[in-house]
Amino acid sequence: MSTHWQQFMTRQGAALNPSGCAEFFTNCPFPDLESPLLIDLQHYSTLELSGPDCIKFLQGQITQDAQKLATNDGFFTDHCNPKGRILASFFALGVAENRIRLLLPSNNAEHLAQHLNKYLVFSKATLSIEPQLVSLAVTGARASQHLAAVGLKPPSSVGSVCSTGDTSIFRYSEQCFVITSTESDALELWPALAKNHTAAGARTWRTLALQQGVLWVDADRRERYTPHQINHQFIDAINFRKGCYTGQEVVARMHYKATLKSHCYLFTLASDVAPKVFSPLMAGDQKAGEILQIEAISADQWLIFAEVRDTLLNEPLHIDGIATENLHQVALPYAINK
């Protein structure tokens, strides 16, 4: 994490959280993708995979189809262990021929790099962490026009990547673009984009992800969940038609043969007491599920993403030690196909 970039963020009005990442606490308490936001993603790191075997290598490591990266596409995907549990979630971006960027939470970047490099010795490819790269997210109904106005070339279709030099732009959704560039380029882009977008930081990005029903597996969640446990089959993070990859047998068996008894759901909670990640959700004296991620919306409002047993979802749920009469389920943007 660049000290220079941190200093620049503080001059833009950010406060640094305990991890050293920018937060704009007065902005966007409950954001949405239609809001014009400029989000600092310095809590993410970029790994670069390059060489003639980079796609072939990655194809055997991830749940999505790496062949798409050859046509300058991008996607959200998982890397699993042999038991099908997720080691890391990340964006994979095809930025040039024989060149792929992996964007993921910084607290998991070193572990993923070390893990993948153990197997790269057999391939004509190299993998490295690129600390000189900075990532930003730009959202809003007119985000594409605003990017073009500052001289960038935003992709026209969702899932596409446009790259010029060291700058890549990934269209993650209709109204969300992720830019990765050198710090020097980002220092020029930020003030230009800030004219039409509200500055935001890590908390806003995490809140937006939860609103979309997307849980990123970082260092705190590594090897705790299979993709199906956290709804990744519903967000196009898995390609069930591709060939073999680490953990594929387990992932495929859960998809085609298993009957899932729980899924992840989104809730809001009004409480003066902060709930804790990995706390159980209870239905009476019976464990109904587990809280996987929490984001503060305000001093006493919380957004909760939790795995819940389907048969207990409509029962009165509570968290030990917290009055939860104001715990309400929120609709996800995708259907839960049980």
N, C-alpha and C positions, 0 to 999 in steps of 0.2 A: 504494500500500500504506500503510495507516494506521499511524502510529507508536503511536497509542493502542491499536489492536488488538494490535500486536506486544507492547507492554508487558503487556497483559492476558494474552496467551498465555504469556509468561515467568512470570507469577504462577501460571499453572495447571501449571507444571512443564515447559514446553517449552524447548528450546534453539533458537536461530535459526540456520538454515543460511546459507551465504554469500550466498544470494539474499534473505535476510531473512525466510524463511518458517519456520513452526513445525515442529519435529520432536520427536517423543517417542521417543527412540532406544531406551529400555529396554522399550518396549511393542510387542507384536505383530510379532515378527520375521518370521513367515510367516502373515499374516492370511487370513481367509476371510470370505465375506459372511454366514455364519451367526453369526460373532462379533459381540457387541454393541459396535460402535465408533462413536465420535464424531470425525469427521475434519475438521480445519481445512483449508479449500481456499483459503487466501489466495494461493496460487500461481496462482489463476485470477482472471480479470476478467470483468465483465459489461458487455456492450454492450446498449443498449436501442434498438429500432427501433420507431418509432411513426408513426401517420398512416394515412389511409384506403387508401393504396396499399402498406402494408407487406407484406402477404401476396403480392400480385401481384408486387412487386419481388423478394421473396426466392424466389419460385417459379422465377424465371429465373436464380438464382444457386447453388442447392444441389442435391445428389443425391437428397434425400428430397422428399416431397410436402408443400409448405408449406400446402396447403389444410387439412391436419389441424390446423394451429395455430389455425384459426378456432373449433374446438370444444374449446379448452383442452387440447390434447394437447402432447406433447413428444417429442423424439427426438434421437438422435445422427446427425450428418450431416457431409458434406464440402462445401467450396467449392473448385472446381477452376479452373485456367487453361484457355485454349482447347485446349491439348494434352492435357487430361485429367489433369494432375498436380495434386495436392492443395496448395492454398495454406493451408488451415486446416481443422481438425476442431473441432466444437463441439456443445454441446447447444443446440437451438432450442426455446424454451418459449413457448407461447401463454398469456400471463398475464392478458390482458383484451382486450376488443374493440379492434382496431387497435393492439395493443401486444404486442411480442415481445421476449423476452430471449435473448441469445446468450451462452453461458458457455463460455469457452475459456482455455487457458494464457495467462498474462499476457504472456509474452514474444512472443506473436503478436497481441495484442489491438490495439495501435496500428496495426500494418501492415494488419490486416483492416479496421479502421475507415476508414483512409485510402483503401484500395482500393475498398471499397463506396461510400464517399461520392462518389467520382468519377462514379458512375453514378446516384446518387440525385438529382442535379440535375434529372432528367427525371421524377421521381415525386413524388407528394404524400406524402412520408414523410421522417423525419429519423432520423439514427443518431448516438448519442453513447456514450462510455465513462462508466460510472457508478461513480466511485471510492468513493462512500458505501455501496455495497452489499457485503455479506459473504456468502460461501457456505460451507455446512457439508454434510457427508454423514453420514447416520445409517444404520447397517447392523445386521442381526441378525434372528433369527427373530421377535422380539417388538418390532421397531422401530416398527411401526404403532401398537401399544398404547401404547408409551412416548411417541410424538409426541402422541397424543390426550390422554395424562395431563398434559401441560404446556400444554394448551389449543389445540393445533394441529389442523388438519383434514387428515389424510393422505389422498391419493387411494386409492380402493379398487381400481383396476385399473392394471396396468403400462402406462406410456406416457401416463398422465394427469397433469394439473397442477391443483392447487387453489391459489387465490390469495385472500388477504385483505389489503387495503391494499397495503403494499409487500412483504409476505412471500409468496413462492411456494414450493410444495412439489411437486417432480417425482418421481414413482415410476419410477425408472430400471429397477428389476427388482423381483421379489417381495420381496427383502430389502435393498434399497438405495434410500434417499430422498435427494434433494438439495434443500437449503433455501437460498433466497436472500432476504436481508432487509437492512434497514438495520443499521448497526453497533450502534446503541443497542438494537435488538430482539435482535440476536445476543448482546450482552453479558448479557442476561437469560436467553436460551435455553441458552447453553452450560452454566452451573452446574446448571440444572434437568435437562438431558439427561445431564450427566456423572454423575449419581447412579446411572444404570443402564447407562452405556456407558463403555468405555475410551477415553481420549483418544489421538488419533493425528494424524499430519501428512502432509506431501506424499509422503514415501517410501511410506507405507502405501497411499495412494490409487493411486500409480503401480503398486505391486505387485499390488493388487487388479485393476487394469485389465489387466495382463499375464496374470494368472491367467485372466481372462475372454477372453483372446486379442484385446484391444482396444488398438490403437496410436493415440494422439492425435498428429496432425501439428501440431507447434509450430514455432517459428521455426527450430530446428535441423534440421528435416526438411522444411521448406517447399519445394515443387516438386521433391522427390526421387522421389515415388512416385505411381502411379495407385491408385485405390481397390482394384483387383483384386490389385495386388502385395502389399497388406498385409491381405488377407482381409476387406475391408469389405463384400464381397458376401455374406458369411456371417453378419454381425451386424446385418442389416437397416438398414444405413446408406444403401442405394441403393434407390430405387423405379424399376423398369424400365418402369412403365406411365405415368408422368407425361409431361408435355410437355417442350419443349426447355429446356435450361439450359446455361450455359457449360461446355464440355468434354463434353457429353452424347454427341456423335457418337463420340468416342474410347472413352468408357466403355461405350456400347452395343455398339460393334464388338468390344471385348475380351470382352464377355459372350456375344454370340451367334455370333461368327465365329472368334474366336481360340482357339487351343489353348494354354493356359497351361502353361509348362514349370517353373514354380516357385511355391511357396506359402510362407506363414509358419508356423513351428512353434515350440513352446516347449521349452526345455531347462533343466535345472539343471546347474550346474558346481561341483565342489569344487576350489578352487585358492587358493593363497596369493597368487597374482599376479592383479591385477584385469584382466579383459578390457576392451577399449575398444570403444565404439560405432563402428560402420561398419568394424570390422576384418573381414577375410575369414574365412569358414569354409572349410577346405581338406579335400579327400579325396585323400590322397597329395599330389602336386604340382599337383593340379587344383583350381581355385576352385569350391567347391560352393555358396557363398552368402555372405551378409553379415549381420553382427549389426546389428540395428536399434535395440534398446534393452536395457539391462542394469539390474537392480536388485539391490542387496546384500541378502541374506537374513541373513547373519552375516559375521564377519570373513573367512571363507574359503568362503562359499557364495553362489552367484550365480544369479539367475533371468535367462534370456536369451531374447529374442524375435528370431528370425532368419529371413530369407528364404533358402530352400534349394531347389536344383534337385531335383525329385521323383525323378529317376533316381538321384540320389546320396544320398538321405536315409538309406538303410540301410547305406551304406558307413561305415567308421570315420572320423569327422570330427575335425579338430583345429584349433586356433588357433595361429598361429605364435608361438613363444616361450613357450607355456603347455602344460604336461602336461595332456592332456585325456582320460585314460583314465576319468575320472569325469564325463564329459559324457553326460548321459542325457536322452532325450526324455521330455516330460511330456504327457499327454493334454490336448487343448483341450476346452472344453465344447461345441464344435460340430464337425460333420463337415466334412472337406475334400473337396468334390466336384470331382474332377479332370476 
